[in-house]
């Protein structure tokens, strides 16, 4: 029994037109009109990966997590119910809207809606990106990752780690608690920021090419206020990325080159060097002495002074593969 991937995300927003421009024009997703009250967005051969419903709120509506087998849904339902968490079986009408064979849903301790799903549907027609890109890194790694603001990580850990079976990748405790979890080879598919707030922090999509990220960065720079974090590289998952302000106010990370781990041998550990090797300047934060933006900048400069870098071969896995083929000939 296992959760295998982040399958999809739902967002509440009455800014459907803005989301169509953002998800299609900047992220490169394929927009699919769901009858005027919702817009769906494709990233690959799945029927949908992102669903934006015409509702007030401008926040996360639900997270959809895939399980291995249909029987896993009942196993998870029993485990959650035994822990005192109400679990609901999704009716056929809801399964049809999510384009899955079956689902159950519940809420985490902070009230976020969690849907566990089996057998997502494959589209009959090929994926057509909203702008010229090479595609997204999805497949068995899932849609990407999702990150929540939480008031306190302590009550959330037992839910995600012990009940849902998410595996800790790593965690940091300064300048604020950060917990990262994997459910497959992607370094993390879920994370929590102990910011003292509630809500959606960001979701990440991983492009198949670095130029897709760079060209998106250029597009983001053309819109005043669109860029939230400058281009940078993370210390734990080695992702090269920038963050954009979404129409709903939370961030979307546009990444490439993320770390793939071996879940069977991975050891969770505490990190001490901050979230980024370089870049990722938080433009949305005030730049004031002693503030969080300066603290994060100091951590990056400290990491650079210590010579911290990702392994060189992570720069271009494709090139390394091609060179290895040539050496074997």
Residue pairs with C-beta under 8 A, 6 or more apart in sequence:
1 67
1 68
1 69
1 71
1 72
1 75
1 76
1 165
2 67
2 68
2 72
2 165
2 183
3 65
3 66
3 67
3 116
3 164
3 165
3 166
3 183
4 66
4 67
4 68
4 140
4 142
4 183
4 184
5 65
5 66
5 140
5 141
5 142
5 143
5 183
5 184
5 189
6 63
6 64
6 65
6 66
6 142
6 143
6 144
6 145
6 146
6 183
6 189
6 190
7 46
7 49
7 64
7 65
7 66
7 100
7 117
7 120
7 142
7 143
8 46
8 48
8 49
8 50
8 51
8 63
8 64
8 98
8 120
8 143
9 49
9 50
9 51
9 60
9 62
9 63
9 64
9 143
9 146
9 203
10 50
10 51
10 52
10 53
10 60
10 61
10 62
10 63
10 64
10 113
11 19
11 50
11 51
11 52
11 53
11 59
11 60
11 61
11 200
11 248
12 52
12 53
12 55
12 56
12 57
12 58
12 59
12 60
12 61
12 248
13 19
13 52
13 53
13 54
13 55
13 57
13 58
13 247
13 248
14 54
14 55
14 56
14 58
15 58
15 247
15 248
16 38
16 39
16 52
16 54
18 247
19 39
19 52
19 246
19 247
19 248
20 31
20 39
22 244
22 246
22 247
22 252
23 29
23 31
23 39
23 41
23 50
23 52
23 130
24 30
24 31
24 41
24 130
24 131
25 130
25 131
25 219
26 131
26 216
26 219
26 220
26 226
26 244
26 254
27 41
27 130
27 205
27 216
27 252
27 254
28 129
28 130
28 131
28 132
28 133
28 136
28 207
28 212
28 216
29 41
29 42
29 43
29 49
29 50
29 129
29 130
29 205
30 41
30 42
30 43
30 127
30 128
30 129
30 130
31 39
31 40
31 41
31 130
32 39
32 40
32 41
32 42
32 48
33 39
33 40
34 40
34 51
36 54
37 53
37 54
38 51
38 52
38 53
38 54
39 51
39 52
40 47
40 48
40 50
40 51
40 52
41 48
41 49
41 50
41 51
41 52
42 48
42 49
42 123
42 127
43 49
43 50
43 127
43 136
43 138
43 143
43 205
44 127
44 135
44 136
44 138
44 139
45 122
45 123
45 126
45 127
46 99
46 120
46 121
46 122
46 123
46 138
47 99
47 120
47 121
47 122
47 123
48 99
49 138
49 143
50 143
51 61
51 98
53 61
55 61
58 247
58 248
58 249
59 199
59 200
59 248
59 250
60 112
60 146
60 148
60 199
60 200
60 250
61 113
62 105
62 112
62 113
62 114
62 115
63 112
63 113
63 114
63 115
63 146
64 98
64 100
64 103
64 115
64 116
64 117
65 114
65 115
65 116
65 117
65 164
65 183
66 116
66 117
66 118
66 120
66 142
67 73
67 76
67 116
67 117
67 118
69 118
70 101
70 102
70 118
70 119
72 116
72 118
73 102
73 103
73 104
73 116
73 118
76 87
76 104
76 116
76 164
77 87
77 89
77 104
79 163
80 87
80 106
80 163
81 87
83 163
85 106
85 107
85 159
85 163
86 106
86 107
87 104
87 105
87 106
88 104
88 105
88 106
89 103
89 104
90 98
90 102
90 103
90 104
90 105
90 115
94 103
95 101
95 102
95 103
98 115
98 117
98 120
99 120
99 121
100 117
100 118
100 119
100 120
100 121
101 117
101 118
101 119
101 120
101 121
102 117
102 118
102 119
103 115
103 116
103 117
103 118
104 115
104 116
105 113
105 114
105 115
105 116
106 113
106 114
107 113
107 114
108 114
108 156
108 159
108 160
109 155
109 156
109 159
110 148
110 150
110 151
110 155
110 156
110 198
111 198
112 148
114 164
127 135
129 135
131 215
131 219
133 207
133 208
133 209
133 212
133 215
134 207
134 208
134 209
134 211
134 212
135 207
135 208
136 144
136 205
136 206
136 207
136 208
137 206
137 207
137 208
137 258
138 144
138 206
140 184
140 185
141 184
141 185
141 186
141 189
141 206
141 260
142 183
142 184
142 186
142 189
143 203
143 205
144 189
144 203
144 204
144 205
144 206
144 253
144 255
145 186
145 188
145 189
145 190
145 191
145 203
145 204
146 189
146 190
146 191
146 200
146 202
146 203
146 204
147 190
147 191
147 192
147 193
147 200
147 201
147 202
147 203
147 204
148 156
148 191
148 192
148 193
148 199
148 200
148 201
149 193
149 195
149 197
149 198
149 199
149 200
149 201
150 156
150 192
150 193
150 194
150 195
150 197
150 198
151 194
151 196
151 197
151 198
152 194
152 196
153 177
153 179
153 192
153 194
156 192
157 179
160 166
160 181
160 190
160 192
161 167
161 168
161 181
165 183
166 181
166 182
166 183
166 189
166 190
167 181
167 182
167 183
167 263
167 266
167 268
168 179
168 180
168 181
168 268
169 180
169 181
169 182
169 187
169 188
169 236
169 237
169 261
169 266
169 268
170 180
170 236
170 268
170 269
170 270
170 271
171 177
171 178
171 179
171 180
171 268
171 269
171 270
171 271
172 178
172 270
172 271
172 272
172 274
172 275
173 270
174 272
175 292
175 295
175 296
175 299
176 193
176 194
176 195
177 192
177 193
177 194
178 191
178 192
178 193
178 194
178 275
179 191
179 192
179 194
180 187
180 188
180 190
180 191
180 236
180 237
181 188
181 189
181 190
181 191
182 188
182 189
182 261
182 263
182 266
183 189
183 190
184 263
185 260
185 261
185 262
185 263
186 237
186 258
186 260
186 261
187 236
187 237
187 238
187 258
187 259
187 260
187 261
188 236
188 237
193 201
195 201
199 250
200 248
200 250
201 250
201 251
202 243
202 250
202 251
202 252
202 253
203 250
203 252
203 253
204 239
204 241
204 252
204 253
204 254
204 255
205 252
205 253
205 254
205 255
206 239
206 255
206 256
206 258
207 213
207 216
207 254
207 255
207 256
208 256
209 256
210 240
210 256
210 257
212 256
213 231
213 240
213 241
213 242
213 254
213 255
213 256
214 231
216 242
216 244
216 254
217 227
217 231
217 242
217 254
220 226
220 227
220 242
220 244
220 254
221 227
225 245
226 244
226 245
227 242
227 243
227 244
227 245
227 283
228 243
228 244
228 245
228 251
228 282
228 283
228 284
229 241
229 242
229 243
229 251
229 253
229 279
229 280
229 281
229 282
229 283
229 284
230 242
230 279
230 280
230 281
230 283
231 240
231 241
231 242
231 279
231 280
232 240
232 241
232 242
232 276
232 277
232 278
232 279
232 280
232 281
232 300
233 239
233 240
233 241
233 276
233 277
233 278
233 279
233 280
233 310
234 241
234 275
234 276
234 277
234 280
235 271
235 273
235 274
235 275
235 276
235 277
235 303
235 308
236 259
236 271
236 275
237 258
237 259
238 257
238 258
238 259
238 310
238 314
239 253
239 255
239 256
239 257
239 258
239 259
240 255
240 256
240 257
241 253
241 254
241 255
241 256
241 280
242 253
242 254
242 280
243 251
243 252
243 253
243 254
243 280
244 251
244 252
244 254
245 251
245 284
246 252
257 314
257 315
257 317
259 314
273 299
273 302
273 303
273 306
273 308
274 296
274 299
274 300
274 302
274 303
275 296
275 299
276 296
276 299
276 300
276 303
277 300
277 303
277 304
277 308
277 309
277 310
278 300
278 303
278 304
279 300
280 296
280 300
281 293
281 297
282 292
282 293
282 296
285 291
285 292
285 293
286 293
287 293
287 294
288 294
313 320
